[in-house]
Amino acid sequence: METPKFLLGDNTDFPEDIFIIHTEFPRFVINLKNDEVAWLEELDREDEKEILSETENMIKAASEFYDREMSRYES
């Protein structure tokens, strides 16, 4: 099975929140309500520095994915 790079998620326990799940390394969940990131990978020191420096780009990509998905629902 081919898995998409991003998945859209919600949960009725968090009715105001919108979650984007990044399924490729480094896997993470971002809450678009507050840009809080939960990493699903155990990062070593070397990876952590590089990944944290790319966090802004990952958040931007997740937000762009969400905007694209919402525009497709509206069509």
mmJSON file of the N, C-alpha and C atoms, coordinates in Angstrom:
{"data_MODEL":{"atom_site":{
"group_PDB":["ATOM","ATOM","ATOM","ATOM","ATOM","ATOM","ATOM","ATOM","ATOM","ATOM","ATOM","ATOM","ATOM","ATOM","ATOM","ATOM","ATOM","ATOM","ATOM","ATOM","ATOM","ATOM","ATOM","ATOM","ATOM","ATOM","ATOM","ATOM","ATOM","ATOM","ATOM","ATOM","ATOM","ATOM","ATOM","ATOM","ATOM","ATOM","ATOM","ATOM","ATOM","ATOM","ATOM","ATOM","ATOM","ATOM","ATOM","ATOM","ATOM","ATOM","ATOM","ATOM","ATOM","ATOM","ATOM","ATOM","ATOM","ATOM","ATOM","ATOM","ATOM","ATOM","ATOM","ATOM","ATOM","ATOM","ATOM","ATOM","ATOM","ATOM","ATOM","ATOM","ATOM","ATOM","ATOM","ATOM","ATOM","ATOM","ATOM","ATOM","ATOM","ATOM","ATOM","ATOM","ATOM","ATOM","ATOM","ATOM","ATOM","ATOM","ATOM","ATOM","ATOM","ATOM","ATOM","ATOM","ATOM","ATOM","ATOM","ATOM","ATOM","ATOM","ATOM","ATOM","ATOM","ATOM","ATOM","ATOM","ATOM","ATOM","ATOM","ATOM","ATOM","ATOM","ATOM","ATOM","ATOM","ATOM","ATOM","ATOM","ATOM","ATOM","ATOM","ATOM","ATOM","ATOM","ATOM","ATOM","ATOM","ATOM","ATOM","ATOM","ATOM","ATOM","ATOM","ATOM","ATOM","ATOM","ATOM","ATOM","ATOM","ATOM","ATOM","ATOM","ATOM","ATOM","ATOM","ATOM","ATOM","ATOM","ATOM","ATOM","ATOM","ATOM","ATOM","ATOM","ATOM","ATOM","ATOM","ATOM","ATOM","ATOM","ATOM","ATOM","ATOM","ATOM","ATOM","ATOM","ATOM","ATOM","ATOM","ATOM","ATOM","ATOM","ATOM","ATOM","ATOM","ATOM","ATOM","ATOM","ATOM","ATOM","ATOM","ATOM","ATOM","ATOM","ATOM","ATOM","ATOM","ATOM","ATOM","ATOM","ATOM","ATOM","ATOM","ATOM","ATOM","ATOM","ATOM","ATOM","ATOM","ATOM","ATOM","ATOM","ATOM","ATOM","ATOM","ATOM","ATOM","ATOM","ATOM","ATOM","ATOM","ATOM","ATOM","ATOM","ATOM","ATOM","ATOM","ATOM","ATOM","ATOM","ATOM","ATOM","ATOM"],
"id":[1,2,3,4,5,6,7,8,9,10,11,12,13,14,15,16,17,18,19,20,21,22,23,24,25,26,27,28,29,30,31,32,33,34,35,36,37,38,39,40,41,42,43,44,45,46,47,48,49,50,51,52,53,54,55,56,57,58,59,60,61,62,63,64,65,66,67,68,69,70,71,72,73,74,75,76,77,78,79,80,81,82,83,84,85,86,87,88,89,90,91,92,93,94,95,96,97,98,99,100,101,102,103,104,105,106,107,108,109,110,111,112,113,114,115,116,117,118,119,120,121,122,123,124,125,126,127,128,129,130,131,132,133,134,135,136,137,138,139,140,141,142,143,144,145,146,147,148,149,150,151,152,153,154,155,156,157,158,159,160,161,162,163,164,165,166,167,168,169,170,171,172,173,174,175,176,177,178,179,180,181,182,183,184,185,186,187,188,189,190,191,192,193,194,195,196,197,198,199,200,201,202,203,204,205,206,207,208,209,210,211,212,213,214,215,216,217,218,219,220,221,222,223,224,225],
"type_symbol":["N","C","C","N","C","C","N","C","C","N","C","C","N","C","C","N","C","C","N","C","C","N","C","C","N","C","C","N","C","C","N","C","C","N","C","C","N","C","C","N","C","C","N","C","C","N","C","C","N","C","C","N","C","C","N","C","C","N","C","C","N","C","C","N","C","C","N","C","C","N","C","C","N","C","C","N","C","C","N","C","C","N","C","C","N","C","C","N","C","C","N","C","C","N","C","C","N","C","C","N","C","C","N","C","C","N","C","C","N","C","C","N","C","C","N","C","C","N","C","C","N","C","C","N","C","C","N","C","C","N","C","C","N","C","C","N","C","C","N","C","C","N","C","C","N","C","C","N","C","C","N","C","C","N","C","C","N","C","C","N","C","C","N","C","C","N","C","C","N","C","C","N","C","C","N","C","C","N","C","C","N","C","C","N","C","C","N","C","C","N","C","C","N","C","C","N","C","C","N","C","C","N","C","C","N","C","C","N","C","C","N","C","C","N","C","C","N","C","C","N","C","C","N","C","C"],
"label_atom_id":["N","CA","C","N","CA","C","N","CA","C","N","CA","C","N","CA","C","N","CA","C","N","CA","C","N","CA","C","N","CA","C","N","CA","C","N","CA","C","N","CA","C","N","CA","C","N","CA","C","N","CA","C","N","CA","C","N","CA","C","N","CA","C","N","CA","C","N","CA","C","N","CA","C","N","CA","C","N","CA","C","N","CA","C","N","CA","C","N","CA","C","N","CA","C","N","CA","C","N","CA","C","N","CA","C","N","CA","C","N","CA","C","N","CA","C","N","CA","C","N","CA","C","N","CA","C","N","CA","C","N","CA","C","N","CA","C","N","CA","C","N","CA","C","N","CA","C","N","CA","C","N","CA","C","N","CA","C","N","CA","C","N","CA","C","N","CA","C","N","CA","C","N","CA","C","N","CA","C","N","CA","C","N","CA","C","N","CA","C","N","CA","C","N","CA","C","N","CA","C","N","CA","C","N","CA","C","N","CA","C","N","CA","C","N","CA","C","N","CA","C","N","CA","C","N","CA","C","N","CA","C","N","CA","C","N","CA","C","N","CA","C","N","CA","C","N","CA","C","N","CA","C","N","CA","C","N","CA","C","N","CA","C"],
"label_alt_id":[null,null,null,null,null,null,null,null,null,null,null,null,null,null,null,null,null,null,null,null,null,null,null,null,null,null,null,null,null,null,null,null,null,null,null,null,null,null,null,null,null,null,null,null,null,null,null,null,null,null,null,null,null,null,null,null,null,null,null,null,null,null,null,null,null,null,null,null,null,null,null,null,null,null,null,null,null,null,null,null,null,null,null,null,null,null,null,null,null,null,null,null,null,null,null,null,null,null,null,null,null,null,null,null,null,null,null,null,null,null,null,null,null,null,null,null,null,null,null,null,null,null,null,null,null,null,null,null,null,null,null,null,null,null,null,null,null,null,null,null,null,null,null,null,null,null,null,null,null,null,null,null,null,null,null,null,null,null,null,null,null,null,null,null,null,null,null,null,null,null,null,null,null,null,null,null,null,null,null,null,null,null,null,null,null,null,null,null,null,null,null,null,null,null,null,null,null,null,null,null,null,null,null,null,null,null,null,null,null,null,null,null,null,null,null,null,null,null,null,null,null,null,null,null,null],
"label_comp_id":["MET","MET","MET","GLU","GLU","GLU","THR","THR","THR","PRO","PRO","PRO","LYS","LYS","LYS","PHE","PHE","PHE","LEU","LEU","LEU","LEU","LEU","LEU","GLY","GLY","GLY","ASP","ASP","ASP","ASN","ASN","ASN","THR","THR","THR","ASP","ASP","ASP","PHE","PHE","PHE","PRO","PRO","PRO","GLU","GLU","GLU","ASP","ASP","ASP","ILE","ILE","ILE","PHE","PHE","PHE","ILE","ILE","ILE","ILE","ILE","ILE","HIS","HIS","HIS","THR","THR","THR","GLU","GLU","GLU","PHE","PHE","PHE","PRO","PRO","PRO","ARG","ARG","ARG","PHE","PHE","PHE","VAL","VAL","VAL","ILE","ILE","ILE","ASN","ASN","ASN","LEU","LEU","LEU","LYS","LYS","LYS","ASN","ASN","ASN","ASP","ASP","ASP","GLU","GLU","GLU","VAL","VAL","VAL","ALA","ALA","ALA","TRP","TRP","TRP","LEU","LEU","LEU","GLU","GLU","GLU","GLU","GLU","GLU","LEU","LEU","LEU","ASP","ASP","ASP","ARG","ARG","ARG","GLU","GLU","GLU","ASP","ASP","ASP","GLU","GLU","GLU","LYS","LYS","LYS","GLU","GLU","GLU","ILE","ILE","ILE","LEU","LEU","LEU","SER","SER","SER","GLU","GLU","GLU","THR","THR","THR","GLU","GLU","GLU","ASN","ASN","ASN","MET","MET","MET","ILE","ILE","ILE","LYS","LYS","LYS","ALA","ALA","ALA","ALA","ALA","ALA","SER","SER","SER","GLU","GLU","GLU","PHE","PHE","PHE","TYR","TYR","TYR","ASP","ASP","ASP","ARG","ARG","ARG","GLU","GLU","GLU","MET","MET","MET","SER","SER","SER","ARG","ARG","ARG","TYR","TYR","TYR","GLU","GLU","GLU","SER","SER","SER"],
"label_asym_id":["A","A","A","A","A","A","A","A","A","A","A","A","A","A","A","A","A","A","A","A","A","A","A","A","A","A","A","A","A","A","A","A","A","A","A","A","A","A","A","A","A","A","A","A","A","A","A","A","A","A","A","A","A","A","A","A","A","A","A","A","A","A","A","A","A","A","A","A","A","A","A","A","A","A","A","A","A","A","A","A","A","A","A","A","A","A","A","A","A","A","A","A","A","A","A","A","A","A","A","A","A","A","A","A","A","A","A","A","A","A","A","A","A","A","A","A","A","A","A","A","A","A","A","A","A","A","A","A","A","A","A","A","A","A","A","A","A","A","A","A","A","A","A","A","A","A","A","A","A","A","A","A","A","A","A","A","A","A","A","A","A","A","A","A","A","A","A","A","A","A","A","A","A","A","A","A","A","A","A","A","A","A","A","A","A","A","A","A","A","A","A","A","A","A","A","A","A","A","A","A","A","A","A","A","A","A","A","A","A","A","A","A","A","A","A","A","A","A","A","A","A","A","A","A","A"],
"label_entity_id":["1","1","1","1","1","1","1","1","1","1","1","1","1","1","1","1","1","1","1","1","1","1","1","1","1","1","1","1","1","1","1","1","1","1","1","1","1","1","1","1","1","1","1","1","1","1","1","1","1","1","1","1","1","1","1","1","1","1","1","1","1","1","1","1","1","1","1","1","1","1","1","1","1","1","1","1","1","1","1","1","1","1","1","1","1","1","1","1","1","1","1","1","1","1","1","1","1","1","1","1","1","1","1","1","1","1","1","1","1","1","1","1","1","1","1","1","1","1","1","1","1","1","1","1","1","1","1","1","1","1","1","1","1","1","1","1","1","1","1","1","1","1","1","1","1","1","1","1","1","1","1","1","1","1","1","1","1","1","1","1","1","1","1","1","1","1","1","1","1","1","1","1","1","1","1","1","1","1","1","1","1","1","1","1","1","1","1","1","1","1","1","1","1","1","1","1","1","1","1","1","1","1","1","1","1","1","1","1","1","1","1","1","1","1","1","1","1","1","1","1","1","1","1","1","1"],
"label_seq_id":[1,1,1,2,2,2,3,3,3,4,4,4,5,5,5,6,6,6,7,7,7,8,8,8,9,9,9,10,10,10,11,11,11,12,12,12,13,13,13,14,14,14,15,15,15,16,16,16,17,17,17,18,18,18,19,19,19,20,20,20,21,21,21,22,22,22,23,23,23,24,24,24,25,25,25,26,26,26,27,27,27,28,28,28,29,29,29,30,30,30,31,31,31,32,32,32,33,33,33,34,34,34,35,35,35,36,36,36,37,37,37,38,38,38,39,39,39,40,40,40,41,41,41,42,42,42,43,43,43,44,44,44,45,45,45,46,46,46,47,47,47,48,48,48,49,49,49,50,50,50,51,51,51,52,52,52,53,53,53,54,54,54,55,55,55,56,56,56,57,57,57,58,58,58,59,59,59,60,60,60,61,61,61,62,62,62,63,63,63,64,64,64,65,65,65,66,66,66,67,67,67,68,68,68,69,69,69,70,70,70,71,71,71,72,72,72,73,73,73,74,74,74,75,75,75],
"pdbx_PDB_ins_code":[null,null,null,null,null,null,null,null,null,null,null,null,null,null,null,null,null,null,null,null,null,null,null,null,null,null,null,null,null,null,null,null,null,null,null,null,null,null,null,null,null,null,null,null,null,null,null,null,null,null,null,null,null,null,null,null,null,null,null,null,null,null,null,null,null,null,null,null,null,null,null,null,null,null,null,null,null,null,null,null,null,null,null,null,null,null,null,null,null,null,null,null,null,null,null,null,null,null,null,null,null,null,null,null,null,null,null,null,null,null,null,null,null,null,null,null,null,null,null,null,null,null,null,null,null,null,null,null,null,null,null,null,null,null,null,null,null,null,null,null,null,null,null,null,null,null,null,null,null,null,null,null,null,null,null,null,null,null,null,null,null,null,null,null,null,null,null,null,null,null,null,null,null,null,null,null,null,null,null,null,null,null,null,null,null,null,null,null,null,null,null,null,null,null,null,null,null,null,null,null,null,null,null,null,null,null,null,null,null,null,null,null,null,null,null,null,null,null,null,null,null,null,null,null,null],
"Cartn_x":[0.843,0.0,0.887,0.567,1.272,0.567,1.338,0.784,1.082,0.078,0.329,1.318,2.01,2.975,2.284,1.094,0.336,-1.057,-1.565,-2.943,-3.608,-4.869,-5.657,-6.379,-6.352,-6.998,-7.758,-8.803,-9.522,-9.941,-10.409,-10.794,-11.845,-12.951,-14.034,-13.656,-12.584,-12.098,-11.443,-11.071,-10.438,-11.19,-12.424,-13.286,-12.796,-11.949,-11.452,-10.125,-9.537,-8.198,-8.247,-7.247,-7.069,-5.66,-5.532,-4.241,-3.807,-2.525,-1.912,-0.861,-0.913,0.043,1.012,2.298,3.353,3.841,3.725,3.966,5.371,6.175,7.542,8.506,9.746,10.732,11.008,10.999,10.639,9.12,8.534,7.089,6.7,5.604,5.135,3.657,3.054,1.686,1.77,1.111,1.087,-0.357,-0.569,-1.87,-1.874,-2.653,-2.649,-3.258,-3.987,-4.564,-3.474,-2.409,-1.366,0.056,0.168,1.457,2.294,1.655,2.365,2.689,3.937,4.403,4.695,4.184,4.514,5.286,6.543,7.391,7.073,6.963,6.677,7.928,9.059,10.357,11.207,12.058,13.081,14.281,14.562,15.601,16.914,17.991,19.288,19.772,20.831,21.316,21.597,22.228,22.567,21.312,20.367,19.109,18.315,18.298,17.473,17.83,19.101,19.515,19.029,19.231,18.831,17.313,16.618,15.159,14.547,15.043,14.5,14.717,15.809,16.042,15.089,14.557,13.613,12.154,11.923,10.567,9.682,10.201,9.408,8.936,9.819,9.433,8.375,8.502,7.529,6.16,6.131,4.869,4.233,5.047,4.539,3.962,4.671,4.189,2.89,2.778,1.555,0.391,0.653,-0.391,-0.832,0.13,-0.208,-1.039,-0.701,-1.491,-2.923,-3.079,-4.418,-5.2,-4.576,-5.248,-5.673,-4.804,-5.134,-6.325,-6.312,-7.407,-8.725,-8.691,-9.919,-10.44,-9.553,-10.011,-10.626,-10.164,-10.755,-12.125,-12.325,-13.653,-14.666,-14.2,-15.085,-15.48,-14.662,-14.953,-16.066],
"Cartn_y":[-1.173,0.0,1.234,2.16,3.437,4.389,4.987,5.903,7.337,8.224,9.63,10.255,11.29,11.982,12.66,13.236,13.897,13.285,13.21,12.8,13.861,14.093,15.048,14.287,14.806,14.108,15.045,14.518,15.267,14.297,14.857,14.043,14.814,14.153,14.846,15.265,14.698,15.142,16.518,16.92,18.209,18.878,19.319,19.771,21.01,21.802,23.019,22.804,21.625,21.361,20.626,20.882,20.192,19.632,18.339,17.676,17.256,17.422,16.909,15.898,14.707,13.653,13.532,13.677,13.509,12.073,11.288,9.85,9.428,10.366,10.042,10.522,10.043,10.468,11.948,12.671,12.295,12.387,11.326,11.297,12.214,12.951,13.844,14.148,14.691,15.203,16.67,17.506,18.935,19.361,20.131,20.71,22.102,22.271,23.544,24.682,24.355,25.409,26.231,25.543,26.244,25.914,25.179,24.767,23.902,23.267,22.355,21.072,20.609,19.425,18.313,17.113,15.921,14.988,14.729,13.872,12.415,11.612,10.191,9.347,10.013,9.358,9.604,8.655,8.84,9.429,10.704,11.399,11.387,11.044,11.16,12.598,12.94,14.328,14.907,14.141,14.633,14.923,13.991,14.185,15.339,15.433,16.425,17.845,18.173,19.525,19.852,18.924,19.151,19.242,18.356,18.33,19.57,19.981,21.16,22.403,22.438,23.587,23.577,22.414,22.284,22.342,22.485,22.466,23.522,24.71,25.774,25.362,24.742,24.275,23.175,22.292,21.212,21.76,22.741,23.366,24.051,24.724,25.386,24.362,23.263,22.218,21.602,21.386,20.836,21.805,23.088,24.102,24.192,24.1,24.122,22.902,21.744,20.541,20.752,21.301,21.542,22.505,23.591,24.558,23.91,23.084,22.381,21.451,20.702,19.772,20.518,21.619,22.381,22.97,23.426,23.968,22.865,21.638,20.525,20.163,20.276,20.021,21.058,22.288,23.37,23.235,22.552,22.414,21.435],
"Cartn_z":[0.0,0.0,0.0,-0.862,-0.884,0.075,0.962,1.951,1.536,1.609,1.274,2.261,1.802,2.652,3.831,3.603,4.659,4.755,5.968,6.225,7.083,6.835,7.599,8.696,9.92,11.013,11.923,12.532,13.553,14.646,15.742,16.88,17.655,17.97,18.664,20.087,20.636,21.946,21.852,20.616,20.365,19.216,19.457,18.353,17.619,18.218,17.581,16.856,16.998,16.48,15.142,14.32,13.047,13.06,12.791,12.832,11.436,11.168,9.955,10.401,9.818,10.136,8.969,9.255,8.254,8.377,7.29,7.371,6.965,6.468,6.072,7.149,7.076,8.071,7.917,8.973,10.336,10.509,11.023,11.206,12.368,12.161,13.212,13.009,14.047,14.002,14.361,13.563,13.865,14.072,15.101,15.375,14.733,13.673,12.96,13.765,14.808,15.649,16.327,16.77,17.519,17.04,15.932,15.351,16.29,17.255,18.152,17.39,17.522,16.806,17.807,17.518,18.299,17.37,17.7,16.884,17.168,16.125,16.266,16.063,15.962,15.778,17.01,17.298,18.311,17.576,17.8,17.051,17.817,17.113,17.775,17.643,18.342,18.401,17.022,16.137,14.812,13.999,13.997,13.265,13.849,15.165,15.84,15.421,15.351,14.959,13.554,12.618,11.229,11.109,11.774,11.686,12.312,13.453,14.099,13.254,12.506,11.638,10.445,10.105,8.994,9.455,10.744,11.281,10.627,10.429,9.815,8.42,7.644,6.309,6.381,7.363,7.522,7.906,8.787,9.183,7.979,7.196,5.991,5.015,4.799,3.886,4.392,5.692,6.269,6.096,6.294,6.119,4.662,3.735,2.308,1.924,2.486,2.252,2.729,3.923,4.461,3.566,3.157,2.28,0.966,0.406,-0.837,-0.644,0.436,0.708,0.893,1.612,1.84,0.535,-0.333,-1.62,-2.47,-2.348,-3.096,-2.55,-1.237,-0.671,-1.151,-1.317,-1.736,-3.196,-3.995,-5.437,-5.711],
"occupancy":[1.0,1.0,1.0,1.0,1.0,1.0,1.0,1.0,1.0,1.0,1.0,1.0,1.0,1.0,1.0,1.0,1.0,1.0,1.0,1.0,1.0,1.0,1.0,1.0,1.0,1.0,1.0,1.0,1.0,1.0,1.0,1.0,1.0,1.0,1.0,1.0,1.0,1.0,1.0,1.0,1.0,1.0,1.0,1.0,1.0,1.0,1.0,1.0,1.0,1.0,1.0,1.0,1.0,1.0,1.0,1.0,1.0,1.0,1.0,1.0,1.0,1.0,1.0,1.0,1.0,1.0,1.0,1.0,1.0,1.0,1.0,1.0,1.0,1.0,1.0,1.0,1.0,1.0,1.0,1.0,1.0,1.0,1.0,1.0,1.0,1.0,1.0,1.0,1.0,1.0,1.0,1.0,1.0,1.0,1.0,1.0,1.0,1.0,1.0,1.0,1.0,1.0,1.0,1.0,1.0,1.0,1.0,1.0,1.0,1.0,1.0,1.0,1.0,1.0,1.0,1.0,1.0,1.0,1.0,1.0,1.0,1.0,1.0,1.0,1.0,1.0,1.0,1.0,1.0,1.0,1.0,1.0,1.0,1.0,1.0,1.0,1.0,1.0,1.0,1.0,1.0,1.0,1.0,1.0,1.0,1.0,1.0,1.0,1.0,1.0,1.0,1.0,1.0,1.0,1.0,1.0,1.0,1.0,1.0,1.0,1.0,1.0,1.0,1.0,1.0,1.0,1.0,1.0,1.0,1.0,1.0,1.0,1.0,1.0,1.0,1.0,1.0,1.0,1.0,1.0,1.0,1.0,1.0,1.0,1.0,1.0,1.0,1.0,1.0,1.0,1.0,1.0,1.0,1.0,1.0,1.0,1.0,1.0,1.0,1.0,1.0,1.0,1.0,1.0,1.0,1.0,1.0,1.0,1.0,1.0,1.0,1.0,1.0,1.0,1.0,1.0,1.0,1.0,1.0,1.0,1.0,1.0,1.0,1.0,1.0],
"B_iso_or_equiv":[0.0,0.0,0.0,0.0,0.0,0.0,0.0,0.0,0.0,0.0,0.0,0.0,0.0,0.0,0.0,0.0,0.0,0.0,0.0,0.0,0.0,0.0,0.0,0.0,0.0,0.0,0.0,0.0,0.0,0.0,0.0,0.0,0.0,0.0,0.0,0.0,0.0,0.0,0.0,0.0,0.0,0.0,0.0,0.0,0.0,0.0,0.0,0.0,0.0,0.0,0.0,0.0,0.0,0.0,0.0,0.0,0.0,0.0,0.0,0.0,0.0,0.0,0.0,0.0,0.0,0.0,0.0,0.0,0.0,0.0,0.0,0.0,0.0,0.0,0.0,0.0,0.0,0.0,0.0,0.0,0.0,0.0,0.0,0.0,0.0,0.0,0.0,0.0,0.0,0.0,0.0,0.0,0.0,0.0,0.0,0.0,0.0,0.0,0.0,0.0,0.0,0.0,0.0,0.0,0.0,0.0,0.0,0.0,0.0,0.0,0.0,0.0,0.0,0.0,0.0,0.0,0.0,0.0,0.0,0.0,0.0,0.0,0.0,0.0,0.0,0.0,0.0,0.0,0.0,0.0,0.0,0.0,0.0,0.0,0.0,0.0,0.0,0.0,0.0,0.0,0.0,0.0,0.0,0.0,0.0,0.0,0.0,0.0,0.0,0.0,0.0,0.0,0.0,0.0,0.0,0.0,0.0,0.0,0.0,0.0,0.0,0.0,0.0,0.0,0.0,0.0,0.0,0.0,0.0,0.0,0.0,0.0,0.0,0.0,0.0,0.0,0.0,0.0,0.0,0.0,0.0,0.0,0.0,0.0,0.0,0.0,0.0,0.0,0.0,0.0,0.0,0.0,0.0,0.0,0.0,0.0,0.0,0.0,0.0,0.0,0.0,0.0,0.0,0.0,0.0,0.0,0.0,0.0,0.0,0.0,0.0,0.0,0.0,0.0,0.0,0.0,0.0,0.0,0.0,0.0,0.0,0.0,0.0,0.0,0.0],
"pdbx_formal_charge":[null,null,null,null,null,null,null,null,null,null,null,null,null,null,null,null,null,null,null,null,null,null,null,null,null,null,null,null,null,null,null,null,null,null,null,null,null,null,null,null,null,null,null,null,null,null,null,null,null,null,null,null,null,null,null,null,null,null,null,null,null,null,null,null,null,null,null,null,null,null,null,null,null,null,null,null,null,null,null,null,null,null,null,null,null,null,null,null,null,null,null,null,null,null,null,null,null,null,null,null,null,null,null,null,null,null,null,null,null,null,null,null,null,null,null,null,null,null,null,null,null,null,null,null,null,null,null,null,null,null,null,null,null,null,null,null,null,null,null,null,null,null,null,null,null,null,null,null,null,null,null,null,null,null,null,null,null,null,null,null,null,null,null,null,null,null,null,null,null,null,null,null,null,null,null,null,null,null,null,null,null,null,null,null,null,null,null,null,null,null,null,null,null,null,null,null,null,null,null,null,null,null,null,null,null,null,null,null,null,null,null,null,null,null,null,null,null,null,null,null,null,null,null,null,null],
"auth_seq_id":[1,1,1,2,2,2,3,3,3,4,4,4,5,5,5,6,6,6,7,7,7,8,8,8,9,9,9,10,10,10,11,11,11,12,12,12,13,13,13,14,14,14,15,15,15,16,16,16,17,17,17,18,18,18,19,19,19,20,20,20,21,21,21,22,22,22,23,23,23,24,24,24,25,25,25,26,26,26,27,27,27,28,28,28,29,29,29,30,30,30,31,31,31,32,32,32,33,33,33,34,34,34,35,35,35,36,36,36,37,37,37,38,38,38,39,39,39,40,40,40,41,41,41,42,42,42,43,43,43,44,44,44,45,45,45,46,46,46,47,47,47,48,48,48,49,49,49,50,50,50,51,51,51,52,52,52,53,53,53,54,54,54,55,55,55,56,56,56,57,57,57,58,58,58,59,59,59,60,60,60,61,61,61,62,62,62,63,63,63,64,64,64,65,65,65,66,66,66,67,67,67,68,68,68,69,69,69,70,70,70,71,71,71,72,72,72,73,73,73,74,74,74,75,75,75],
"auth_comp_id":["MET","MET","MET","GLU","GLU","GLU","THR","THR","THR","PRO","PRO","PRO","LYS","LYS","LYS","PHE","PHE","PHE","LEU","LEU","LEU","LEU","LEU","LEU","GLY","GLY","GLY","ASP","ASP","ASP","ASN","ASN","ASN","THR","THR","THR","ASP","ASP","ASP","PHE","PHE","PHE","PRO","PRO","PRO","GLU","GLU","GLU","ASP","ASP","ASP","ILE","ILE","ILE","PHE","PHE","PHE","ILE","ILE","ILE","ILE","ILE","ILE","HIS","HIS","HIS","THR","THR","THR","GLU","GLU","GLU","PHE","PHE","PHE","PRO","PRO","PRO","ARG","ARG","ARG","PHE","PHE","PHE","VAL","VAL","VAL","ILE","ILE","ILE","ASN","ASN","ASN","LEU","LEU","LEU","LYS","LYS","LYS","ASN","ASN","ASN","ASP","ASP","ASP","GLU","GLU","GLU","VAL","VAL","VAL","ALA","ALA","ALA","TRP","TRP","TRP","LEU","LEU","LEU","GLU","GLU","GLU","GLU","GLU","GLU","LEU","LEU","LEU","ASP","ASP","ASP","ARG","ARG","ARG","GLU","GLU","GLU","ASP","ASP","ASP","GLU","GLU","GLU","LYS","LYS","LYS","GLU","GLU","GLU","ILE","ILE","ILE","LEU","LEU","LEU","SER","SER","SER","GLU","GLU","GLU","THR","THR","THR","GLU","GLU","GLU","ASN","ASN","ASN","MET","MET","MET","ILE","ILE","ILE","LYS","LYS","LYS","ALA","ALA","ALA","ALA","ALA","ALA","SER","SER","SER","GLU","GLU","GLU","PHE","PHE","PHE","TYR","TYR","TYR","ASP","ASP","ASP","ARG","ARG","ARG","GLU","GLU","GLU","MET","MET","MET","SER","SER","SER","ARG","ARG","ARG","TYR","TYR","TYR","GLU","GLU","GLU","SER","SER","SER"],
"auth_asym_id":["A","A","A","A","A","A","A","A","A","A","A","A","A","A","A","A","A","A","A","A","A","A","A","A","A","A","A","A","A","A","A","A","A","A","A","A","A","A","A","A","A","A","A","A","A","A","A","A","A","A","A","A","A","A","A","A","A","A","A","A","A","A","A","A","A","A","A","A","A","A","A","A","A","A","A","A","A","A","A","A","A","A","A","A","A","A","A","A","A","A","A","A","A","A","A","A","A","A","A","A","A","A","A","A","A","A","A","A","A","A","A","A","A","A","A","A","A","A","A","A","A","A","A","A","A","A","A","A","A","A","A","A","A","A","A","A","A","A","A","A","A","A","A","A","A","A","A","A","A","A","A","A","A","A","A","A","A","A","A","A","A","A","A","A","A","A","A","A","A","A","A","A","A","A","A","A","A","A","A","A","A","A","A","A","A","A","A","A","A","A","A","A","A","A","A","A","A","A","A","A","A","A","A","A","A","A","A","A","A","A","A","A","A","A","A","A","A","A","A","A","A","A","A","A","A"],
"auth_atom_id":["N","CA","C","N","CA","C","N","CA","C","N","CA","C","N","CA","C","N","CA","C","N","CA","C","N","CA","C","N","CA","C","N","CA","C","N","CA","C","N","CA","C","N","CA","C","N","CA","C","N","CA","C","N","CA","C","N","CA","C","N","CA","C","N","CA","C","N","CA","C","N","CA","C","N","CA","C","N","CA","C","N","CA","C","N","CA","C","N","CA","C","N","CA","C","N","CA","C","N","CA","C","N","CA","C","N","CA","C","N","CA","C","N","CA","C","N","CA","C","N","CA","C","N","CA","C","N","CA","C","N","CA","C","N","CA","C","N","CA","C","N","CA","C","N","CA","C","N","CA","C","N","CA","C","N","CA","C","N","CA","C","N","CA","C","N","CA","C","N","CA","C","N","CA","C","N","CA","C","N","CA","C","N","CA","C","N","CA","C","N","CA","C","N","CA","C","N","CA","C","N","CA","C","N","CA","C","N","CA","C","N","CA","C","N","CA","C","N","CA","C","N","CA","C","N","CA","C","N","CA","C","N","CA","C","N","CA","C","N","CA","C","N","CA","C","N","CA","C","N","CA","C","N","CA","C","N","CA","C","N","CA","C"],
"pdbx_PDB_model_num":[1,1,1,1,1,1,1,1,1,1,1,1,1,1,1,1,1,1,1,1,1,1,1,1,1,1,1,1,1,1,1,1,1,1,1,1,1,1,1,1,1,1,1,1,1,1,1,1,1,1,1,1,1,1,1,1,1,1,1,1,1,1,1,1,1,1,1,1,1,1,1,1,1,1,1,1,1,1,1,1,1,1,1,1,1,1,1,1,1,1,1,1,1,1,1,1,1,1,1,1,1,1,1,1,1,1,1,1,1,1,1,1,1,1,1,1,1,1,1,1,1,1,1,1,1,1,1,1,1,1,1,1,1,1,1,1,1,1,1,1,1,1,1,1,1,1,1,1,1,1,1,1,1,1,1,1,1,1,1,1,1,1,1,1,1,1,1,1,1,1,1,1,1,1,1,1,1,1,1,1,1,1,1,1,1,1,1,1,1,1,1,1,1,1,1,1,1,1,1,1,1,1,1,1,1,1,1,1,1,1,1,1,1,1,1,1,1,1,1,1,1,1,1,1,1]
}}}
